Amino acid sequence: RRASIVLTGLTPTSAETSQFLADWENRGSNAFADAVDRLLASPHFGERWAQHWLDVIRWAETNGSESNMYRKNAWIFRDYVIRAFNEDKPYDRFLYEQLAGDTVGQGDATGYLVSGSHVPVATVGQEPSARRQARADRMDEILQTVGASAMGVTIGCARCHNHKFDPISIQDYYSMSAVFQDVEFGSRFPELAPDHPRRVRGKEVYDQIAAVHQQLEKMGAWEENWTGYREFHVPLTKTNKVRIKFNWNGVRLDELEIFGPTDSQYNLALAANGAKTYSPPEMAVVRAQIERVNDGEYGTQAWGAKAPAESKQKPYIEITFPELADFNRIRLSTNREDYFETDYLEGLHRFNFGGYTVEAVGKDGNWYTVAMSMSSAKQNSRHPKRVQLLAQLQDLIAVVSEEGPTPSFVARFIKPAPTHVLGRGSPENPREVVSPAGLMELDGALRLPSNSSGRARRAAFANWLTSTANPLTPRVAANRIWHHVFGSGIVPTTSDFGAAGARPTHPALLDWLSAELMQPTLVAGADSSVPEPWSLKHLIRLMILSDAFQQQSAPRPHAVKIDASSALLWRFPPKRLEAEVIRDSILQASGKLSPTVGGRSYRIHNVKKRYSQWQVVNNFGPDTWRRMIYQERMRRVDDQIFTAFDFPDCGQVRARRPISTTPLQALNLMNSDFVIEQSKFIASRALAESNGEAKSAVGECFELLLGRQPTPGELIACEKVTESDSLDIVCRALINSNEFAFLP
């Protein structure tokens, strides 16, 4: 039971317990090793251990801050973590992909970098100092995530001055900040591995698509009807001001991007790069500011404009660059995340722009047309073959996009700006420029040129972090595993290995475990094979099969006086189960737990508007009968039942969950609608499996919830309750017992 809960977060079923007991009779202690191997191979292992990692990095599906807006498709990163644990992805590779997954076709993994909370740019306003402060705060969130989860250091303490306890200077802080200067919070289409079906099909049909495009371009102009977003090329033009005029009375945009021929990632229109926007103020919808159109925040909010039907002037946008620049590519987005604020933009045409014109200011200061669209009807009449080509193009695009990616909340990348040390942490007090680097105390010089790309910086940092010469990374990982197996780390402060953290209780053991993680020496089981380097499952297996783990948890009075916390491992330390284990085990006992692994989160909250609050909807139906890791995670929201069991709100790093004992916990397990309903399901299941015989049904309830038969005294008491009330009351009492709610 202990091994099953630690490894999968679920209590063993009656069938699993019976199988184990039969194996034990025949094979002795080898039966336990086999059971552990089965649990490690279970798809539910990844669900259990992914939750530990998500706690540390504060993963959630809202931004936090005042607006606390929804992060669409953030669950894609959660599923990546679950797969990584199930596949036993080597830990060094796991960290590398989360830091620089876009370089190896694992773009989903970079959701790690943006897992913390942030204030969306669209809600910051246009005050330059406020935007600089918001950017600095977002970088601090990234450094906190990396420092706490992978390095076990409180690097945020060096944001304003040298660390007061550890050898981390303010230069170290901003050198690490320089590593991640290309990272922004937001949604995008992540990179795909070369063997991804979409990439393979795309290579096969790319030449055909290019040939069709070439023929269409000879016919002139482009399509005016489109959905999501469109990117198009225009003649190479040098200017400092671009205007896009829409031949339509109402229009809305999520983002407008302009690119030049030399740097495909540098968005000339981005406000952070110095660009400014303008649109006729009399046309702007109230509170739908023009500044949103180039804030780099896809899908957060949109700009819209609407002219009177009789107006001769149509909506337009002007983008002014800080200096002359060449451009030849424009991307228009009508909210690629399908986030549509109807309360501000009601009545605006969402997709159809009815044609548009691109203009640029020439050397003489006059506006000149660079490109323009024409109606499909006019083009089709001028070029009859165009209809055939468009149909052919549509078929080819369908082949490419059949298994296309989903835009997800992962790291977005921009051109890294120079990084300054900020006096007292203020963006208004920039000092010397620093190069990207890790911690100097750990030989963190990355030796990159000052103009190195963001990808190169993050890849170099990831290689430094996962090097076998780095003493922190393997120790932090091994200690974190020990914490989740035994309830407390060898270093109890699992995310602070610095001078302010706790001293290790068994330093030599921690050294050995970290060495065994990097380069295993012990065989992994019956096949007598040595595991791969950095195998987390190998280290977990060693701990579960150890004598320390297999001890009883019963107290001994003289030992309790000396070591009440069991830090010296004289017994297995008992602890209360986490909220997820309690909830999932109740569902498993009732037979209602869905075995589905992965997928979109199930909803328990209302659909909120911008500054309203998330509220839990009283919904405990079949759609919610999945593992709790798949429940929507909203920051600063009480789920009304399991928050009482110290379920974290994702606002702070939770490497160690607090454990409290309060009357509210018992009240929730006795009186909540969820527990009442599931108790009835458990009672019905027990009666069905006992052919309606009350005595056997009581025993079945004990088996389903506690994994054992009742004692004679328990059986008599429960039969009386069943006769006077009902069997589901017995189930609620068992759910409230320490035996159910604590790790044995």
N, C-alpha and C positions, 0 to 999 in steps of 0.2 A: 504493500500500500504506500509506504514511504517513497520507494523508488518510482512508482507510477506517478505520484503527485509531483515529485521533483522534476521528473523528465518530461511529462506530458501535461501536467496541470489537471489531470483527471484521476479519479479513484478507479481502481481496477473493477471490472465487471465480475459478476459471479462466475461466468464461464472462464475468465482469465485466472481468477483465484483457484478454481477447481483444477485447471490445467497445470498451474504452478505446483499445487500440492501433490498432484499425481507425479509430476516430473521429479519433485523432491524425494518422493519415496523411492524412485528408481535411480536417480543420478546424484542425489545429495546436493552439495554446494554448487555443482556445475549447473543445476537447474536455475539458480539465481543469476548466474552469468548469462545464461541463454535468455532469461526473461529481460534482463537489462538490454541485451542486444536487440530484442524485439521492440522494446520501448524506444531505443535510439533510432530504430528504422521507421518508427511510426510517423506518419505525416503530422501528427499532433505534437511531436517534439518541437518542430519549428515554430508552431503557434505559441507554445509555452516560452521558449527561449527568446523568440523575437520580442515578446512583451518586455522582457528585462532590458533589452537594448533600447527599445522605444522609450522606456522610462528615463533612461540616462540622457538621451538626446532631446527629451521634451517634445516628442512628436505629437502633433495634433492636427485636426482638420479645420481649424480656424486660425486667424492671424493673431488673436489676442488684441491688445490695445483697446481703445474705446469702441471702435466699430466692430471688432471681433468677427470679421467677415469670413465666410466659408471659403476654404481652399479646395477648389474642385479637383477631383482625381488625385488627391494626396494619398489615397489608399494604394496607389500603384507602388509607391516606395515601401509601404508596409508589407505588401506582398513580396517585394524583392527581398526584404529581410527574412521573411518566413522561408522563402525558397533557399536563401543562402544557408540558413541553419539546417534545413532538411538535407541539402546537398553536401553538408559539411565542407562548405567553401573554405579553403585555407584562410586563417584569420588575417594574414598579411595581405592576401588578395582582397578579402572583404573590406579592409580599410582602404586599400588603394582604389577600389572601384567607387567607394563613397566619396573619396576626395577628388578623383580624376576619372570617373567612369566614362565621361564623354570621350576620352582618348582611346578607349578600348571597346566601344560599342555597348557600354552599359550605362547609358544616360539616366535610366531610372534610378540608379544608385545615388545620384547626386542630390536626391531629396534630403539626404543626410545633412548637407551643408545649410539648408534652409528650413530645418525642422523647428527652430526656435520661433518665438513670436516676433512680429515686426509691425511697424506702423506703415500702411500702404502710402506710397508717394502721393497718390491722388488725394489723400486726406491731410497732407502736410501743409499744402498751400504753396504759394509762389515766392515767399520770402526766401532769398538765397541762403541766409544763415540757418533758417529752419530746415531747409533741404540738406544742407551740409551736416547739421546735427543728426538728422534722421539717418543719413548715410553712415555716419560714424557709429550710431547705435546699432544699425544692422550688421556692420562689420564686427562689433563687439559680440553680438549674438552668435555669429559664426565661430569666433575664437573661443567663446565659452563652450560651445558644443564640442569642438575638437579638443580643447584642453582638458575638459572634464572626462569625456568618454574614452579617448584614445591615449592620453598622456598622463592623466591623473594629476594635473596641476591646476592651480587657480590663477590662470594667466590674466584674468580680468583685473586682478589686484594691481597690475602694472600699467593700467591704462592712463593713470594720471601721474604716477611717480614710480620709482623703482619699488619692486615688491619688498614689503617690510620683513618678510621671513625667509623667502627663498631666493636663490641666485637668478632672478629674472628681472632684467632691467626694462626700463620704459622703451629702450631701443629694441629689445627682444619683442616686446608687444607689437610695435609698429612694423617690425620686420616680418613678423608672422602675418600681420594685417596685409602687408604688401603681397603675400602669397595669394590671398583671396580677393584681390582688388577687381578681378574680372567677374566676381559672383554677384548676382542680384536675385532677389526674391521674386518669384512669379511662375507662370505656367509656360510651357513650350512643348514642342514635339521632340522627345529625346532621341539621342543617337541610337541607331540599330547596328547590331553586330553584322559582319559581312555575310554570315550564313543565315541571317534572318530571311524568311520567305519573301518578304516584300523587297529586300535588297536584291535577292537573286532574280526575282521576276523583273525588277526595275532595270537591271543590267541588260536583260534579254530584250526588252522593248524600248530602251532609251533611244537607240538610233532611229527607230521607227517614229517615235514621238518627235524627235528633233527634226526629222525630214518633213513631217506634217506641219510643224510650227513654221518651218522655213517657208513653205508654200503659203501659209496663211499670212505671214508677215509681208509677203510680196503684194498681197491684196490690200494691205493697209489697215490701220486702226486696230482696236481690240474690242472684245465683248463688253457690254455694259451691264449684263445681268449675271450676278455671281453670288455665292454665299460664303460665309466664313471670312476668307481673306483672299486677296489676289496680288500677285507680284508681276510687274511688267517692266520691260526695258524701253527706254527712250533714247534719242540721239544724245551722245556725249555733249554736255553743256557745262561751261564754267560760269558760275554766278554766285551771288551771296544771298539771293532771295528767290524763292519758288512760290508760285501760287497755283492752287488747284481749284478750278471753278466747276461747280456741279450744275448740270442742266436740268435741275429738279428743284421743286419748292421746299422739300423737306429732306434732310439727310442726317444720318448719325454715323459716327466713327468711334471705334474703340482705340485705334492706333494708326498713325501715319509714320512711315519710315522711309528715309531716303538714303541711298548708298552710292558710293563712288566706285570707280573701276579697279582701284588698287587694293583696298581693304574691304573684303566682303562682310566683315563683322562690324565695321564702324558706322553707326547710324548718325548721319549728318543732322537729322532732324531731332535727335534726342535732346531734351532740355538739359540733361546732365553734361552734354557736350557743348553747351553754350547756345543752343538754338532757341529762338523765341517764336511764339505763335501769335497770330492775329486773325480775327474774324469780325465781320460787322456786328457790333454789340446789340443792335436793334433786332438781330435775327436769333441771337442765342437764347435757347430755352433757359428759364430761370434755374440757376444752380447747376446747369450742365456746362461747366466752364470749358473754354477752348483749351486751357492748359492741359487737360487730360489727354489730348490727342497725341502728345509726344512725351508722356511721362514714363514710358517704358513698362507700364503695368498692364499687361494684357488681361482683359476680362475683369478688371476691378470696377471701373466706372467708364462711362462713355461721354463724348461730346456730341451735341446735336444742335442743329439750326433749322429754322423753319421760316420761310418767307410767305407773306400773304399770296393767295392764288393769283391776284391781279398784278403782283409786283413784277417789274421788268428785271430787277436785280435778283440774281440767284445766289444761293449760299456759296461762300468760298473760304478757303484757308490760305493764309500766307505763312511761310516758314522763313525766318531770317537766320542765316548762318553767321557765326562770329567773324568769319573771313571768307574770301573767295574760295570756292571748292568746285571740283568736277563732280557731276552726278550723272548717272545713266540708268538708275534702277529705282523704282518706287514700289512700296508695298502698302496697300490699304487693307485695314481690318475692320470688319463689322462685328467685333466681339467674338473672337474665335472660341471663347469659352461658353457662349450662349448665355451670358449673364446680362439681363436686360432690365434696367431700372425703369419700370413703367410709370412710377410715380413722378419721375422727372422728365421722361422722354416720351410720354404717351403721344401717340399720333404720328410719330416720325417713321419714315419708311426704313425698314430694317436692312433690306438687301439691295433694292433696286435703286440705282443712282441715275438711271435714265441718261447716261452719257456724261462726260466730263472733259475738261481741257486743262493741260499742263502748260503753264507759262513761266518764264524766267526773266529777270531783269538783265538787260544787256549793259555794255560798257557805257552807253549814253544815258543810262537811267530809265530807259523805256522798257515796257513789257513786250515780250515776244513769245509767240506760241511755239512750244517745243513739240507737243503731240496732242492729238485730240481723238475722241472716239466718235463713232457714227452709229446710227441705229442698225440693228441686225437686219431689218427689212431692206434698208438701203444697200447694205453690203451684199446681201443675198441676191438682190436684183442685179447688182453690178457684176457679181461673180457667182454664177450658178453652181460652179464646182465647190464653192465654199461650204454649202450644206453637206455635201458628201464628205469633205475633209473634216468638218466638225464632228460628224457622226463617227468617222474613223478614229478621230482623236479621242472622243468620248469612250469608245471601246477600249483603246489602249490604256487610257487613264484608269479605267475600271479594273484592268488587270493589275496595274501597279498598286492601286489603293485598296485592293480586296482585303489584304491583311495589314493595312496601314496602322501606324501607331495612334495612340490616344494622347491628346495634349494632357500633360500631368504637371502637378506642382512639384517641380524639381528646380535645381539651380539653372538660372538663365545667365548667359555670359555676355559681357561687354568688354570693350577695350580697356585694359587696366590703366588707371591714371597714376602719376607719380605719388608716392606715399611719403608724407611728412610725419616726423614726430610732432605730436600735438601737445603744446604746453598745457599742463593740468587737464589734459584730455579734451581741450576745447578746439574745435575746427577753426575757430577765429584766431587761434594762436599757433600757426604752423611754424615749425622750426626746420631742422635739417632734413634732407631727403634720405631715406634708407632703402636698402636693397632687400628683396625677398629672402628670408632665411628662417631656420628653426631656432631653437634655443642655443645660444652660444656656449653655455655651460656643457652642452652635450654635442659639441662640434657640429652645430647646425648650419654652417655656411653652405649655401647651395651653389655658389659660384656661377651665377647666371648673369648674362649681360643685362644692363639697365633697361633695355627695350625688349626683354624677353616676353613672350606671349603668356597669357593667363594659363593656358594649358600646360606650357612648359614649367611654369612655376609650381602649379599644383602637383604635377607628375613628379617633379624633383623633390618636393616636400614629402609626398607619399612614399617615395623610395627611401628618403632619410628616416621617416617615421617607422617604417617596417623593416629597416636594416637590423640584422642580428647584432650589430654593434650598439644599437640603441637600448640602453638598459631599462627604460621605463615601459615601453610598449608591451613586451611579453609579461612583465611582472604585474602590470595593471590588469591585463587580460586574465592571467592565471588567478589573481586575487579576486577578481570579479566572479569568476566561475566558482571559486571556493565559497564566496559569500552566498551565492544562490543555491549551493548544495547544502551548506552547513548553517546558513542563517546569519553568519557574520564572517567578514573577511579576515584573513591573516593580518592584513592592515585594515582595521575596522572602518577607517575613513576611505572608502573604496575609490573616491574621485579626488582625493587629496593625499598624495604621497610626499608632500612637502613638510617643512618643519612644524607647521601648525597642525598637521594631521597626526593621527595616532601612530605609535611605534608598532612594528610587526610583532605578533606574539610568537611566531616561529620563523625567523628570518631565513634560516638555512633551508627549511621546507619550501619557502616561497622561491628561493633561488633555484632549487632543484626542479620545482614545477615549471618555472619559466623556461629553464633549459630543456625540459622534456617537451614542452609545447613547441619550441622552435625546431628541435631535432629529436624526435621520439627514439627511445632505445628499447622500450618494453613492447612485447608483442600484443596484438589487439584481440586475441581470442583463439577460437578453435583453428582458424586457418593459419595461425602462427606467422602472420605477416606483420611487418613493422609499418605503422601508419605513416601517412604523408606528413611532411613538416607542417606545423601550424594547425594541426587538426584539433578543433575544439571538442569534437565528440570523443577523441582519444583521451583527453584530459578529464572530461566529465566521467567517462567510463572508469578510469582509474580511481577517481574519488568515490564513485558509487560502490565499487567492489572492495573498497578499503575496509579494514576492521573498524576504523573510526566511524564510518557511516553506518555499519551494520550493528553497532552497539544498541542496547536498549536506551530509552530516554528516561527511565525511572530514576528519581532522585535518590541520593544517599546522603543522609543528614550531615555526616562529618565532611563530605566533599562539598556540599552546598555552602557550608560555613567558610571554606577556603576559596572556592571559585564558583560563585552563584551563577555567573554567566556561561559557565562551561567552556571558557576560552581555552582551557588546557585539555579539552577533548576527553574528559573522564566519562562522559556520556554523550549521546546524540542530543543536541540542544532542541527541545520542543519549541514550536512556535505556532502562532495562529496563522491560518491559511489566508492568502490574499483574496480580495474581493472576487477576482475572476475565477479562482478555483472553487470558491463556495457556490457561485452562481452556476458555473458550468457543471459542477458535480450534481447539483439539484436537477438540472435538465437531463443529465445522463441517467440519473435514477428514475426519472419519470418516463424515460424512453423517448423524449421529445427533442433531444439534442441533434441538430443537423450535422452530419459528418463532412459537409462541404468545406473544402480548404480554399481560401483566397476569394477574391472578388470584391465588389463594391460594398462599402459599409452599410449595415442596416440602420435605418433612421429611427430615432426615438424622440427627435426634437421637432419643433414647429419650423415652418419656413419663415424666416425673419427678414425684416427690412433693415436698412443700414444701421440705424442707431437704436433699434429695439433690442430686446434681450432674447437669447435662446431660452426656450422653455421646454421642459420634458413633457411630451404627450403621453397620456396614460395608455400605452400601447404595448401589450405583452403577447401579441398574437404570434402565429407561426413564423412570420417574417423575421422575428427577433430571436428565434430559438437557435441561434448559432453561437459559436464560441465568443466570449465577450471581447476578445481582441478585435472582432469585426464590428463592434459597436461604434457609432460615430463618436469621435473624441473632440469635444468642444472645450476650449479653455474657459475657466471660471464658471463652469456650469455644474450644479449638483444634480446627480442622476436620481436623487430622492430615495434610493435604497442602499446602493453599495458604496457611495461616498462615505457613509458611516464607518466602513471597513478600511478607511485610509486609502481609498482609490484616488490616485493623484489627479490634479487638474491640469497637468502639463505646463504649468507656468514656471516651475523651477526644476532643476536637475534632481531626479529621484533615483540616485544610485542605490540608496537604502530607503525603503518605505518605512515611515513611522508605524509603530504598532500600538494601538490604543485599545482600551477596554471601556466601553460606555454602555449605559442602559439602552441607548438608541439602537445599538446593534441587535440586542435581543428583541426589542420591539419591532424592528424592521423584519427580522426573520420569523416573527410570529404573526404579524398583522398585515404585511404588505400584500397587495393584490397578487403580485407575482408568486410569492411563496404559497399563499392560500390556493391559487389555481394549480400550481405544480404539485402541491401535497395531495390534492384530489386525484391528479393523474397518477401519482405514485401509488396511492391506495387502490385505485381501479386496476392498475397493472398487477399489484400484489394479489388482489382477489382473483383476477383472471388466471394468474399463474398458479394459484392454489385451489382452483376449482371452487371458489367461494367459501372454503373452510376457514373460519376466523382464526383459529390457532396457527395454522400454516401461513395465513396471510400476514400475521404479525411477524413471524419469522422471516418471511420474504421481505418485509419492509426493512428489517434490520440488515438483511443481506444487501439490499439495494443501496442503503445509505451508509452503513457502517462496515459492511463486508464480513459480518459474522452473525451467528445465531444469538438470540437473547438468552440471558441466564434465567433460571427458573423464577426468580423474584421479578425480573423485568417482564417476563412473559405474563405472569399473573396480573401485574399492575396494568400492562398494556391491554390485556383482554378486558379488564374492567372498564377502561376508558373507551374501548371500542363498543362495548355494550351500552354504556351510558351516553356516549356521544357518537363518535364515528372514527373510523380508522385513519382518516386524514388528519385528525387531531394528534394521533400518535406520530404521524410523519412529521408534523410541525414541531413536536417536542424533540424528536430525534435530530432534526435539522438544527435545533437550538442547543444541542448538547456539545460539550467540549470535545467529545470523541469525534464528532463530525467536523467541527470547525478548526481543529488543531492537527498539525502534522504529527503522526505517532512517533 
